[in-house]
Amino acid sequence: MEIKTFHGFEDFCVEKFENTDEWYYGIYPTWMSNVEVAEECGKGREYAGSKLCFFNKTGRSYEPIKQEKNVYLETPVYDKASNSFGILRYNFNKRILQAIAYKMKKVLK
């Protein structure tokens, strides 16, 4: 078993994407669902926002979408054929749901 360590991301639960040994992801916080965030925002409470990071096997990290208040990011998916990621972004400020395709630029090793 090989253990990967990503320094500076101790609050994240880093997981490997299916379909690849190259990419990992982490979302913080992990303890709320989109339904719970919607309920909190509906009551006028503020959600700090999800922070999403991608990591490649060399240990480099990428933050494809900056953290925003009252914006929840779902667990991303990876498409090996296009080397891209799919992300659902719930913006409770504007009450919209976005499906985002994020294509990684060439990764330096």
VEXKE-132004 format. One record per residue: residue number from 1; residue in one letter; x, y, z of N, C-alpha, C, O in turn. Coordinates in steps of 0.05 Angstrom, whole numbers. Atoms other than C-alpha are relative to their C-alpha. Layout:
nr  rest  neast  nnorth  nup  caeast  canorth  caup  ceast  cnorth  cup  oeast  onorth  oup
NUM  a  X  Y  Z  X  Y  Z  X  Y  Z  X  Y  Z
...
//
This chain:
nr  rest  neast  nnorth  nup  caeast  canorth  caup  ceast  cnorth  cup  oeast  onorth  oup
1  m  17  -24  0  0  0  0  18  25  0  37  27  16
2  e  -15  -26  2  26  69  -20  -16  22  14  -40  25  9
3  i  13  -22  -15  11  128  26  9  26  -13  32  31  -16
4  k  -6  -27  10  6  198  -4  -4  20  22  -23  19  37
5  t  1  -22  -20  19  259  40  -1  26  -15  15  32  -32
6  f  3  -27  12  -5  329  21  2  19  23  -17  24  37
7  h  -5  -18  -22  25  379  69  -15  26  -3  -19  36  -25
8  g  14  -26  -1  -14  441  90  -30  -3  -4  -45  16  -5
9  f  28  5  4  -82  408  80  -11  -19  21  -26  -37  15
10  e  7  18  -22  -92  375  148  -30  0  6  -40  -20  16
11  d  29  -1  -5  -166  397  152  -16  -15  -22  -40  -20  -19
12  f  13  13  23  -182  361  86  1  -30  3  20  -41  14
13  c  0  29  3  -202  289  77  6  -5  -30  -12  -3  -46
14  v  -9  3  28  -163  275  13  -7  -28  -10  -2  -48  3
15  e  9  25  12  -192  221  -32  10  -2  -28  13  18  -42
16  k  -9  4  27  -170  190  -97  -25  -1  -18  -46  -12  -11
17  f  21  2  20  -213  199  -159  -1  -28  -11  20  -41  -13
18  e  3  25  15  -240  137  -192  12  5  -28  13  28  -37
19  n  -11  -1  28  -209  122  -261  28  11  -3  37  14  -26
20  t  -27  -11  3  -140  151  -245  16  -5  25  6  -5  47
21  d  -19  1  -22  -79  141  -202  15  27  2  33  30  19
22  e  -14  -26  2  -57  212  -220  -12  22  18  3  39  27
23  w  14  -22  -12  -109  255  -185  -15  -7  26  -25  -29  29
24  y  13  2  -26  -137  265  -115  -16  27  4  -10  46  -10
25  y  14  -24  -6  -186  316  -86  -6  1  30  -5  -19  44
26  g  9  -5  -28  -206  346  -19  -19  23  1  -16  43  -13
27  i  20  -21  -4  -266  387  2  -1  6  30  -1  -12  47
28  y  3  -9  -27  -271  427  66  -22  21  2  -22  39  -15
29  p  4  21  -20  -315  426  106  -14  -25  -12  -27  -23  -33
30  t  11  25  10  -337  354  97  -26  -8  14  -39  -27  6
31  w  22  9  -17  -393  351  149  -28  11  -8  -47  5  6
32  m  26  -10  8  -449  388  112  -7  -8  -28  10  -10  -45
33  s  9  7  27  -491  368  52  -13  25  -12  -17  45  1
34  n  13  -23  14  -522  414  0  -27  6  12  -35  30  13
35  v  26  -4  -12  -590  404  34  3  16  26  -13  34  32
36  e  -5  -14  -26  -563  426  102  8  29  -4  0  47  10
37  v  -8  -27  6  -529  487  72  -24  17  -10  -27  40  -2
38  a  24  -14  10  -594  506  35  -18  7  24  -29  30  24
39  e  17  -6  -24  -632  501  101  11  23  16  -3  41  25
40  e  -13  -21  -16  -581  544  138  -3  27  -14  -9  47  -2
41  c  2  -25  15  -580  597  83  -29  10  -1  -34  34  -1
42  g  28  -7  0  -656  596  80  -9  12  26  -28  28  26
43  k  6  -12  -27  -657  614  154  15  26  4  14  38  26
44  g  -15  -25  -2  -612  674  140  27  -3  13  41  16  18
45  r  -27  5  -11  -550  641  168  20  -1  -23  13  -6  -46
46  e  -21  -1  20  -484  646  132  17  -25  1  23  -36  22
47  y  -17  23  3  -443  588  106  27  10  -11  27  25  -31
48  a  -26  -11  8  -368  601  99  7  -7  -29  23  6  -41
49  g  -5  8  27  -367  564  33  18  -25  -1  34  -29  17
50  s  -17  24  3  -335  499  8  27  8  -12  29  27  -29
51  k  -27  -3  12  -261  497  -7  7  -26  -13  8  -47  0
52  l  -7  24  16  -242  448  -62  28  2  -10  36  23  -21
53  c  -28  1  11  -171  428  -79  4  -26  -15  -6  -47  -7
54  f  -9  23  15  -143  380  -131  29  -4  6  44  16  9
55  f  -28  6  -4  -77  345  -120  9  -20  -21  -6  -39  -26
56  n  -10  21  17  -35  308  -170  20  -17  16  28  -10  38
57  k  -17  19  -15  9  249  -150  27  11  7  41  0  24
58  t  -25  -12  -8  70  294  -148  -2  18  24  18  27  35
59  g  4  -16  -23  39  333  -91  -8  29  -5  -13  44  14
60  r  9  -27  7  21  397  -128  -30  3  6  -45  -16  1
61  s  28  -5  -6  -45  428  -107  -11  22  -18  3  40  -26
62  y  14  -19  18  -96  467  -148  -27  6  13  -41  -12  22
63  e  26  -8  -10  -157  506  -125  -16  11  -24  -13  35  -31
64  p  13  -8  25  -202  508  -187  -21  21  4  -27  37  -15
65  i  22  -19  -5  -258  549  -155  6  12  28  9  -2  47
66  k  -6  -13  -25  -244  600  -101  -24  -2  19  -47  -2  11
67  q  21  2  -20  -283  593  -36  -16  26  2  -4  48  2
68  e  18  -23  -3  -344  640  -30  -21  -6  21  -29  -29  24
69  k  21  3  -19  -394  652  24  -26  -10  -13  -34  0  -34
70  n  26  11  8  -459  612  16  2  -14  -27  -18  -16  -41
71  v  -4  16  24  -430  571  -42  10  -27  8  30  -30  21
72  y  -6  28  -7  -429  496  -35  9  -15  -26  -3  -12  -47
73  l  -11  16  22  -388  450  -80  -3  -30  6  4  -39  27
74  e  4  29  -2  -407  377  -91  26  -15  -4  45  -3  -14
75  t  -23  17  6  -357  320  -94  4  0  -31  -14  -7  -45
76  p  -5  -1  29  -324  327  -163  3  -28  -12  8  -47  3
77  v  -4  25  15  -319  273  -216  23  6  -20  27  28  -28
78  y  -22  -3  19  -261  260  -263  -5  -16  -25  -14  -39  -24
79  d  2  13  25  -263  243  -337  28  -4  -12  41  15  -20
80  k  -27  6  9  -199  208  -358  4  7  -29  26  16  -37
81  a  -3  -4  29  -212  214  -433  7  29  -7  22  35  -25
82  s  -4  -29  6  -213  291  -431  18  13  21  24  37  19
83  n  -15  -11  -22  -170  299  -368  -13  25  12  -1  46  15
84  s  15  -22  -11  -224  343  -340  -17  -9  24  -21  -33  29
85  f  15  5  -25  -266  349  -276  -27  13  -3  -30  34  -15
86  g  27  -11  -1  -340  359  -267  -7  8  29  -2  -8  47
87  i  5  -10  -27  -363  401  -208  -28  13  0  -35  29  -18
88  l  25  -13  -4  -433  420  -185  4  22  21  14  17  43
89  r  -3  -23  -17  -434  490  -154  -27  12  7  -41  22  -10
90  y  25  -12  -9  -493  512  -112  5  28  11  20  31  31
91  n  -4  -28  -10  -495  588  -104  -26  8  13  -46  15  0
92  f  25  -6  -15  -546  602  -49  -4  30  2  -25  39  11
93  n  3  -29  1  -533  677  -56  -19  8  -23  -37  24  -20
94  k  15  -6  24  -562  678  -126  -22  -21  -6  -37  -18  -25
95  r  19  22  3  -603  614  -119  3  -13  -28  -17  -17  -42
96  i  -5  14  25  -571  580  -179  18  -25  5  34  -26  24
97  l  -17  24  1  -539  512  -193  15  0  -26  4  4  -47
98  q  -17  0  24  -481  509  -241  14  -27  -3  23  -38  17
99  a  -16  24  6  -449  448  -274  25  11  -14  23  23  -36
100  i  -25  -11  10  -376  466  -286  18  -23  -10  22  -43  4
101  a  -21  19  10  -326  428  -330  26  15  2  30  36  -9
102  y  -26  -12  -5  -256  444  -307  21  -17  -14  26  -40  -6
103  k  -21  15  14  -200  423  -355  27  9  11  33  33  11
104  m  -26  -5  -11  -132  418  -325  19  7  -22  21  -7  -42
105  k  -21  -7  19  -77  453  -363  23  -20  4  23  -35  24
106  k  -23  19  -2  -12  415  -374  13  2  27  19  24  36
107  v  -12  1  -27  16  394  -307  30  -3  -2  40  -22  -15
108  l  -29  2  -1  89  406  -295  8  -20  22  -4  -20  43
109  k  -8  20  -19  123  348  -260  26  7  13  36  -8  30
//
